[in-house]
Amino acid sequence: MSTTSTTPPDTPDMNAVVGTHDILLLTLDTLRHDVAAELAEAGRTPHLSRLLPGGRWERRHAPASFTYASHLAMLAGFLPTPAEPGPHPRLFAAAFPGSATTAPHTWTFETADLASGLAEVGYHTACVGGTGFFNRRSALGSVLPDLFAESHWEESFGVTDPRSFENQVTRAAEIAAARPADQPLFLLLNVAALHQPNWFHLPGATRADGDTRQSHAAALEYVDRHLPPLVAAMTARRPCFAIVCSDHGTAYGEDGHTGHRIGHETVWTVPYAHAVLPRGTTLDAEEARP
């Protein structure tokens, strides 16, 4: 196993994190980097900004151009890659010979996916789905949730519900509260609110207006407003290592493109952040920024 990658000085030692921290993977499905960065700069997403080093999103490249492929990659340890030239050592990695991005700080697992690897060292693994690849309505829609010991999806978590994220957060908080105090939790929450349709998050918009870059931004503001209860739930028992990122972006007419599953800059470029949240972190308090 190669350890030739240079580890940035601010990179956490995941071998010390695993086992001592709850772990949250919050995937803001379809969120574009440019929109996320603009809103953070303008102060329109204050809760998310408290999770970002220096209040800024890191610009990264998605591992794939749509939800299913990207989540499979992330759950094998291939999180979005820094946009600058690498190599870039990873936080998590499935053990395999010749890995050029496994470094001393990387937590490696012998299984094929992160959820089962964490389960082997005592984590309870849970998934709160949002988009259709988590809905268990088909064999394909069962692949991702089947990786977890506990999985949840219902219509009120999905892309058509204007209150989807609130509903997802309520379920996530219930999952966290139900765990024994001595058992760490790995939670994946796939946020559906940014995905089309999102027109209903923009005040004054109608179905006839359709989705726009502006309604995409309004959806992120909606998510930001309802983030504090999730952070409170995930830090109630122990510190939490939180990864907040998009799985891919989406196009709103750029170069004639609409949507994703295409090789376009608006799709490949995504926002990313990770942070260690101390026990008892509350985003509603001014002093709470980790």
C-alpha positions in Angstrom: 0.0 0.0 0.0 1.5 3.3 -1.1 1.9 6.2 1.4 3.6 8.5 -1.0 0.9 11.2 -0.8 1.7 14.3 1.1 -0.8 14.9 3.9 -1.9 18.5 4.4 -1.2 19.8 7.9 -4.9 20.5 8.7 -6.0 16.9 7.7 -7.5 15.0 10.7 -6.1 11.7 11.6 -9.1 9.5 10.9 -7.6 6.6 12.8 -8.2 8.8 15.9 -11.6 9.9 14.8 -13.1 6.5 14.1 -14.4 5.0 17.3 -14.4 8.2 19.3 -16.7 10.3 17.1 -20.1 10.0 15.5 -19.8 10.4 11.8 -22.2 12.4 9.6 -22.1 12.3 5.8 -24.5 15.1 4.7 -24.9 15.0 0.9 -26.6 18.1 -0.5 -27.8 16.3 -3.6 -27.3 18.4 -6.9 -25.8 21.4 -5.1 -23.6 23.5 -7.4 -20.4 24.9 -6.1 -20.9 28.4 -7.6 -24.3 28.8 -5.9 -23.1 27.5 -2.6 -20.1 29.8 -2.6 -22.1 32.9 -3.6 -24.6 32.4 -0.8 -21.9 31.8 1.8 -20.1 35.0 0.7 -23.3 37.0 0.9 -24.2 35.7 4.4 -27.3 33.9 3.1 -26.4 30.5 4.6 -25.2 31.4 8.1 -25.6 28.0 9.7 -23.7 26.1 7.0 -21.0 28.7 7.0 -20.3 27.9 10.7 -19.3 24.4 9.5 -16.9 25.7 6.8 -13.2 26.4 7.5 -13.0 30.2 7.2 -16.6 30.3 6.3 -15.8 29.2 2.7 -16.6 26.1 0.7 -13.8 24.1 -0.7 -14.0 23.7 -4.5 -13.8 20.0 -5.4 -14.6 17.6 -8.3 -17.4 15.1 -7.9 -16.6 11.4 -8.3 -19.5 11.0 -10.7 -22.1 13.0 -12.5 -25.3 11.6 -10.9 -26.5 10.4 -7.5 -26.2 6.6 -7.7 -22.7 6.5 -9.1 -21.4 9.3 -6.9 -22.8 7.8 -3.6 -21.4 4.4 -4.4 -18.0 6.0 -4.9 -18.2 8.1 -1.8 -19.2 5.0 0.2 -16.1 3.3 -1.0 -14.0 6.2 0.3 -13.8 8.3 -2.9 -15.1 11.6 -1.6 -15.0 14.6 -3.9 -11.5 15.3 -5.0 -9.8 18.7 -4.4 -9.8 20.6 -7.7 -6.0 21.4 -7.5 -3.4 19.0 -8.9 -2.8 16.0 -6.6 -2.4 13.3 -5.5 -4.8 13.9 -2.7 -4.8 11.5 0.3 -8.2 10.3 1.4 -10.0 10.3 4.7 -11.3 6.7 4.3 -10.2 4.0 1.9 -11.0 0.4 1.2 -7.8 -1.6 1.5 -6.5 -2.6 -1.8 -2.9 -3.0 -3.1 -1.3 -0.1 -4.9 -3.5 2.7 -3.6 -1.8 6.0 -4.3 -4.1 8.0 -2.1 -4.0 6.0 1.1 -1.8 7.9 3.7 -1.0 7.4 7.4 -4.0 9.5 8.4 -6.4 7.5 6.2 -8.7 5.0 8.0 -8.8 1.9 6.0 -11.4 -0.9 6.0 -11.3 -4.4 4.7 -14.9 -4.5 3.4 -16.1 -3.1 0.1 -17.9 -0.1 1.6 -17.5 2.4 4.4 -20.8 1.5 6.1 -19.9 -2.1 6.6 -16.4 -1.2 7.5 -17.6 1.0 10.3 -20.1 -1.6 11.4 -17.2 -4.0 11.9 -15.7 -1.7 14.5 -18.9 -1.2 16.4 -20.8 1.6 14.6 -24.5 1.6 14.1 -25.1 2.6 10.4 -28.2 4.4 9.3 -29.3 6.1 6.1 -32.1 8.7 5.6 -32.7 8.9 1.9 -34.1 11.7 -0.2 -33.8 11.1 -3.9 -35.2 8.2 -5.8 -32.1 6.0 -5.6 -32.9 5.5 -1.9 -36.7 4.8 -2.1 -36.6 0.9 -2.2 -39.3 0.9 -4.9 -37.0 -1.2 -7.2 -34.0 -3.4 -7.0 -31.9 -0.4 -8.1 -33.5 1.9 -5.4 -32.5 -0.7 -2.8 -28.7 -0.9 -3.5 -27.7 2.2 -1.5 -30.0 1.7 1.5 -29.0 -2.0 1.7 -25.5 -0.9 2.7 -26.8 0.3 6.0 -28.2 -1.6 9.1 -31.1 0.9 9.2 -32.5 2.9 6.3 -35.5 5.2 5.9 -37.3 6.8 3.0 -40.8 8.0 2.5 -42.6 10.4 0.3 -42.2 13.3 2.7 -38.4 13.0 2.4 -38.5 13.1 -1.4 -37.9 15.7 -4.0 -41.6 16.8 -4.4 -42.2 17.7 -0.8 -41.5 21.4 0.0 -40.7 20.4 3.6 -38.5 17.4 2.8 -35.4 18.5 4.7 -37.4 19.3 7.9 -38.9 15.8 7.7 -35.5 14.2 7.1 -34.0 16.0 10.1 -36.8 14.9 12.4 -36.1 11.3 11.5 -32.4 11.7 11.8 -32.7 13.1 15.3 -34.9 10.2 16.3 -32.3 7.8 15.0 -29.5 9.5 16.9 -31.6 9.7 20.1 -32.4 6.0 20.0 -28.8 4.8 20.0 -27.2 3.5 23.2 -24.8 6.1 24.7 -21.8 3.8 24.2 -22.4 3.0 20.5 -21.1 5.4 17.8 -23.3 6.3 14.8 -22.5 6.7 11.2 -25.4 8.5 9.5 -25.8 9.3 5.8 -28.5 11.9 5.1 -29.1 12.5 1.4 -30.8 15.9 1.1 -33.4 16.0 -1.7 -34.4 19.7 -1.5 -31.9 21.1 -4.0 -32.8 18.5 -6.7 -35.5 19.3 -9.2 -38.3 20.2 -8.7 -37.1 23.1 -6.5 -39.2 26.0 -7.9 -41.5 26.0 -4.9 -38.6 27.2 -2.6 -38.5 30.5 -4.4 -41.0 33.0 -3.0 -43.5 34.0 -5.7 -42.5 31.3 -8.2 -45.0 29.0 -9.8 -44.9 25.6 -11.4 -45.0 27.3 -14.8 -41.8 29.2 -14.0 -39.9 25.9 -13.6 -36.6 25.4 -11.8 -33.9 28.1 -12.1 -30.6 28.9 -10.6 -32.5 31.3 -8.3 -34.8 28.6 -7.0 -31.8 26.3 -6.5 -30.3 29.0 -4.3 -33.6 29.4 -2.4 -33.6 25.7 -1.7 -30.2 25.9 -0.2 -31.3 28.8 2.1 -34.3 26.5 3.1 -31.8 23.7 4.0 -29.7 26.2 6.0 -32.6 27.3 8.1 -33.3 23.8 9.3 -29.8 22.6 9.8 -29.4 23.4 13.6 -31.5 20.5 14.9 -29.5 18.0 12.9 -26.2 19.3 14.3 -27.6 19.3 17.8 -28.7 15.7 17.5 -25.4 14.5 16.0 -23.4 16.1 18.8 -25.6 15.3 21.8 -23.6 12.2 22.8 -20.1 12.7 21.6 -18.1 14.8 19.1 -19.1 14.4 15.5 -17.0 14.3 12.4 -19.2 15.9 9.8 -18.6 15.8 6.0 -20.9 18.2 4.1 -20.7 18.1 0.3 -22.6 17.7 -2.9 -22.6 14.5 -4.9 -22.8 16.4 -8.2 -24.0 19.7 -9.6 -26.6 20.5 -12.3 -27.0 22.8 -15.2 -29.6 25.5 -15.7 -29.1 26.2 -19.4 -25.4 26.8 -19.5 -24.0 25.9 -23.0 -27.5 24.6 -23.8 -27.4 22.0 -21.0 -30.1 21.3 -18.4 -29.8 18.8 -15.6 -26.9 16.5 -14.8 -25.4 13.1 -15.8 -23.2 15.1 -18.3 -19.6 16.2 -18.3 -20.1 19.9 -17.7 -18.3 22.2 -15.3 -21.6 23.0 -13.5 -22.0 19.2 -12.8 -18.4 18.2 -12.0 -17.6 21.1 -9.7 -19.0 20.7 -6.2 -18.8 22.3 -2.7 -17.1 20.3 0.1 -16.3 20.8 3.8 -15.4 18.6 6.7 -15.3 19.6 10.4 -14.9 18.2 13.8 -18.0 19.3 15.8 -17.4 19.3 19.6 -20.0 17.6 21.8 -22.9 19.9 22.4 -22.4 22.1 19.3 -25.4 24.3 18.6 -25.4 26.4 15.5 -28.0 28.8 16.9 -25.4 30.1 19.4 -22.9 32.7 18.4 -20.1 31.0 20.2 -20.9 27.6 18.6 -18.7 27.8 15.5 -16.3 24.8 15.7 
